[in-house]
Amino acid sequence: MSPLALIARDRHYFGMNAPRPFSVMTKPIGPRCNIDCKYCYYLEKEKLFPSEKKFRMSDDVLESYIRQLIETSTEAGIREIPFAWQGGEPTMLGVDYFRKIVELQGKYTPNGATVANAFQTNGILLDDEWGQFLHDNRFLIGLSIDGPKKIHDKYRIDRAGRPTFDKVMKGLEVLQRHDVEHNSLTTVHRANGGKGKEIYKFLKGLGMEFLQFIPIAERSSPEGGLASAPQVDMDPGNTVTEWSVSPKVYGKFLCDIFDTWFKADIGQTYVQYFDVQLGLWLGGPSSLCIFSETCGNALALEHDGSLYSCDHYVYPEYRLGKVTETPMRDMVWTDKQFAFGEDKRAGLTSQCKSCEFKFACNGGCPKQRFAVNKQGESNHNYFCESFTMFFQHCGPRMRAMADAVRTNQQAWTASPMIVKRAQKN
C-alpha cells in the first residue's frame, strides 16, 4: 500500500488530521557547541543559517513553542508532556535560561498534566548551580561519554584540539553529588567499536545504570562535508567516513555487551537497545523510532522555531513550518509528515520484507539506508549485518526473557517499563 493510501486509510478510521502521540527534540541553541567532536553530524547545520550570530532561541519563539507543545500534546492524550533539550550544547545557554523554561511550563501546563524535562550534555559546563537546579526541577540528564580517557579523547575534543575527558568526569561528579537522575550516551565509532566489553564495564564502574549506545555511520560527499540523508541523496559517490563503525564491528559490539550483561546484570543495568528489543520480542510496538514500522512521530525544532520531520532530516525539503507562524498541530499531523513516516515501511527492500527478523528491525533508520543488499537493491540499511548478528546470537535468550516476562518471572526482566507494557498486553 502506498504512503498516500495509508494516509487515506488512517483518516478513514481516525478522522482528518487525527491526533497521535509525538515528541520533539528541541535545539534551543541550534548547532552551537563548546566542543568539536569529529564525528558530529549536527555542527555543520550552521550552514543553514548563514546570517545567524547568536544561535539562541528567542523569548517569543520559546514561549510559543512551550505553549503549543503542551496544548498539542494534551490534544493527543499525552498527560506527561516530554521536553527534550539538545544541541549543540544546551548548557551554553546558562541556568537562568532553563529557569525561564520551567517558569513557562508552569504557566501553560493544565491541571492533571505534568511535564518531564531531559537534556543531553557533554557535561563540561556543569557546576553546583547547575546540579542544584537540575535536582530541584527533576531533570533527566543524558551525559555523552565514549569510554575511558584514551578512547573518549580520540574524537571528543574541544575547539582548540584539547581532550575533554577530565572535564566530563567533573561534570559527572556534579550530577552524582546533587543526586541528579542521569544516564550515559555512548557513540559507537571506529575507535571504540571493537571494545564492547571494556566500554560496558567502564560505564558500570562510573555508576551508570542506564546506558545508550548510538552507532556512527556518516558519508562524505565528493564536494566535501557530510552527505545528506538517503531520501534526499543516494549518490553512490558518497563514501563512509573514516570514523564510522563497520557493520560487523558494531554487531560484535552489541553481542559482547549482551553476553556480559546477560550473565549478571539483568534487572540491575538497563541498556536501551536491549529494552527496546525485548519489547519487540514480546510482540509489542517499538518504543524507539529506529525499529518501528513507520516513523514521523519524533520531530526536531531548531532555535529559530522551524520544525523538521526528524532530527536526522534537518534539510530544507523536510521543514514543516515555524511555530510562530503555523500552529503546531497543523505541522505535526499533516499529509507531508504522514507520508514521511510511511516512506519507512513502503521503502523496505525485498530482503527486509522476507527476513525472519523483520519484526525486530523493520529496516532500521531510513537515514542509514544507503547500502546495497544481496539482490543489488539500493535503500538497504548499512547496519543490516549488525542487526542480523545480534538477533542470531541473542535471539534465543531474548525469546526466553520474553517468555519469562509473560509468565511474570520478573527476575528475567530487563526493564520495569517492559513488565508494565507486557502486563497491559
N, C-alpha and C positions, 0 to 999 in steps of 0.2 A: 504494500500500500504506500502511495506517495506521501511525502510530508503534508501536502495540502489536503489530501484525502483524510489523513489522520486528524488534521485540524478540524475539518468538517465533521468528522465522527465525534470528536471531543465536544464540539459545540452543540451537536445534536443532543448529547447526553447531559452536558453541564451548562449550556447556555452561552450566549455571546460573551467573550472575554471572561470566562469563568475564573474566579479567584483560585489560585493554588499556592501552596507554601513556596517560599523562595528565600534566598539570602543574598546579601550584598557584601562584597569585600570592598571596603572603603579606603581610599588613598588620600587622606586629608593633606598630605604633604607631597602628593604625586610621586615621582620617581626620585626625589632628592634623598640622599643618604650620606652619612658621615663616614662610610667605608666604601671600598671599591672592590667588591667580590668579583673575581674574574669571570665567573660563570653566570652572573646575574642577567636575566633576560629583560628586567624592567628598567634598568638605568637608562637605556637608550630611548625610552619613551619621552625623554626631554625633547626629542626632535619633533614631537607632535605639537609642541608649544614653543615655537622659536622666539616669541616675544616675551615669554614669561620670565620673571626675575625671582619672585619670592617662592613660588610653588607652595602656597598656603591657602587652604580653603577659607574663603571669606566668611564673615559672620552671617551674611544673608543666605549664602548657599548652605552653610552648616545648619542653620535653623530650619530652612525649608526642607532639607534632607531628613533631619531628625523627625520633624513633624510628619512628613509624608511616609517615612518608613514605618513609624508607629501606626499611623492610620491605615496604611495599605496592608501591613501585616495583620492587624486586627481584623480587617475585612476578610483576610484569607484564613481566619480562625486560629492564628498564632497568638497564644497568650503569654509566652515568654519570648520577647522580641530580641533576637540576637543582633548585636552590633559588633562587627569585626573591623578593627582598625589596623591597616598595614601601610606599607610604603613601597619604596623608600624606608625611612626610619622615623616612625611616628613620635618617638621621644624628643626629636629635634624641635617639636612644637612647644615643648615645655609643659610643666604640670598645670599651670593656670589654664591652658587651652583645654585640657581634659576636665578641669573643674567646670568650665563653661559647658562642656558636653553633658556632664552629669546633671547640671542645673537645667539645661534644656530638655533632657529626657524626663526629669521630674515634672516639668511644666506640661508636657504633652502626653504622658502615659496615663491612660484612663484607669479608673478603679477596676480591680480584677485582673489587671495585666501587670507584668513586670518586664524589666529589660535585663539583658545579660551582656556585659561588655568583655571583649577579648581583644588583645592585640599582639602582633608579632614584633619582636625586637631583637636587635643584636646585643642588647644589654649593656653597651658601653657607657651610656649616659645615666644609667640607674644609680640613684643615691638614696639616702634615707628619706628625703622628702618624697621622692617617687614611691619608695617602699611603703610609707605610711598611707599615702593616698590610694595606692593600688589595693592595699589590705582593707582600708576602711570602706572602699567602694566595690569590693569583691570582684575585681578584675581578674580574668584568667589570662595568664601571660604565656605566650609561646617564645621560648628562648632558642635562638639559632646557634647551634654548635655542631661542628662537623667531626668531632673526635678529639683525641689527645692533642697536645700542643703542636707537635710537628705536622700532624695531618691537618688540623684546623687552619694553621697558618699558611698552608700551601696556597690556598685561593682567597681566604678571608683576611684581606689586608686593608689598611686604611689608604687614604688618597696619597699619602707620602710613601707608600710601599712598606709600611711597618706592620709587624704582626699584631693581632688583636686578641689572642687567646687569653692573656693575663687580665686584660680589662673585662673580658666576658666573664671570667671567673669571679671577679669582684662584683659584677652585676648579679651573678647567681647568688653570691653571699648576701646581697641586699634582699633578694626575694626570699631566701631562706630565713634570714633574721627577722623579717617582718611577717613571716608566715603567709606569703602571697601564693595563691594557687598557681602552679606553673607546670609546663611540660616542655619537652625538648623537640625541636625540629632539626633533623639532620638531612642535608642533601647528600645524595649518593652519587659520586663522580669518579673520575679516573684515579684520584689519589687515595680514596678510601673504599672503593668498591670491592676490593679483594680482602678486606679486613672486617668482615661482618661480626665475627665473634669478639674481636678486640673492641670494636666500636660499642657493641651492646654491653659488654662488661664495664667499659669505661663509663658509659652513661648511668648504668646502675650504681656504680661506685660514687657518682655525684649525688645520688639520692633521687634520681629521676624515676618516677613510677609510670608515667605516660609518655610514650615515645612515638614520634612520627618520622618516617623515612620517605624522602621525596627524591626520585631519580632525576638526574640531569640529562637531558637529551636535546641539544640545540643544533641547528645547522647554520653554517656560514654561507652567505650568498657570494657569488663571484664579484659583486660590486663592493663588498666589504660590509661589515656589520652582520647582524643575525637575520636569517631568512624569516619571512612571515609564516604564519600558521598554514598548514596544508590546504585548508579550504580556500585560502587566498592564493597560495603559490605552491605548485607541485613541480617546480623546476628541478630536473634531475641534476643540474649543475651544482646545486647546493650540496655541501659536504658537512658531515657531522663534525662538530668542534672537537678540538683535542682534549677538552676536559670532560666531555660526555662519557658516561659509563656505557660499556658494551652490554648488549642483552644477556649474553652468557654470564658475565661477571655479576650483573645485577641479580640474575636468577639464583646464582650460588649464594650471593649475599643474603637474600631472603631465606633461603633454605638453611644456611648456617645459623642465622639468628633464631629461626623457628626451632631448630633442634635444641639449641641452648635454652631457649625459653620453655619449651615443652617439658624438659627434664625436671625443672624445679620452680618455675616462676608463674605458672598458671594461677590466676587469681591474686597475684602479687604485683606483677608488672603488666601493664597494658600497652600493647603495640597496635596502633591504629589499623595497620594493614590486616593483622590477624583478626581483630574485632569485626572489621567490615566483611572479611571473607567468611567468618563464622556465621554472620547474619545471612549471607547468601547461601551457604550450605544448609542453613535451616529452612531455606525456601522463601525468605523474606526479600524485600527490596533492598537495594544498596543504600547505605547511609552516606556514601561518598560518591560524588558525581562521576568519578573516573570509571567506576564499574557499573553504573546504572544503564538501563536500556536506552534512555534518552537523557538529554541534558537541557540546559536552558533555564534552570532554576537557581543557578549560582552566578550572579551578575557582578559587575565591578563598577565602582563610582570613582571617577577621577576628581582631583582637587577643584576643578572648575565647575563641577556639578554635572559633567557629562556621564551618562550611564551607558555601559557597554554590555554586550551579550555575555561576556565571560572575561575573567582576569587574563586569560591567555589569548584573548581576541580583542585587545585594545588597539584596534585599527579603525580608520575612518569608515570602512564598509560595515562595521559592526556597532557603530554608535547609534543608540536608540533615541537620544534626545538629551535634554538638560532639565534638571529638577526644578529650576527656577522659571522654566518656560512651558514645560509639559507635565501634567500630573503623572506621578509615578505609576499609577495603575494603568495608564494609557501607554506605558512603555513596557511594563513587565508582562502584561497579558495581551500580546498582540500577535497578528499573523506572522510578523517577521521573527519574533522571538520563539514562537511555537515551531516555526519551520527550522530555525537554527537548532532547536533541541531535537527535532525529529530527524534531522540530517544524520545524526549519530547512528540511529538504528537503520535508516534507509541506505547508508553508505557502507554497510558491512560487506566484506569480501565473501566469496563463496566458501573459502576455507573457514572463516569465522562462523558462518551460518551452519555449517555441518560439524563444528567442533563439539566434542563431548563436554567441554568446559565453558561453553558459551554463557551458561547461567552465571558463572562466577567472574566473567571478564567483560562480556558484551562489547568486545573490540577495543577496550581501553579508551583513553582520552583521545578525541579527534585531533588534538594538537600534535600528537605523536604518531599519527597515521601517515608516515612518509616513507614507509618501506614497501618492498615488492614481495608478494607471497610466493609459495611454491609453484603456483599456476601462472605466475607472471603478472598477476593483478596488482595494480597500484592501490594506494589508500589502505595499506595494511599497517598494523601497529608495529612500530620499531621494537617494542618490548614483548611481542608475542612469544618469543622463545623464553623470556624471563618468566612470564606468567605460566607457560606450559611446564617449565621445570618445577616451579613451585607447586602447582596442582598435582603433578605426578608424584612428587616427593612427599608432599604433606597432605595430600587429599585423603588417604585412609584415616589419618589421625584427625583431620577436620571433620570427617564423617562421624567418627567415634565421639568427638566432642559434641557435635550437633545432636546425636542420639542421646547423649547424656543430659544435655540441656532439656530436651523434650521430656525426659523422664524425671526432670527436676533434680538430677545429681549435680548440684552446684559446685562440687569440688573440681569438676572438669571445666568450669566456666571461665572464659577469658575476660568477660566484662559484665558488670551488673546490668548495663543497658541492654546487652544481648538477652539476658534472662528475662527482663521485662517484656522485650519485644516477642520472645518465643512464647511466653505465657499468654500474651494477647492473641497470638495466632492459634 
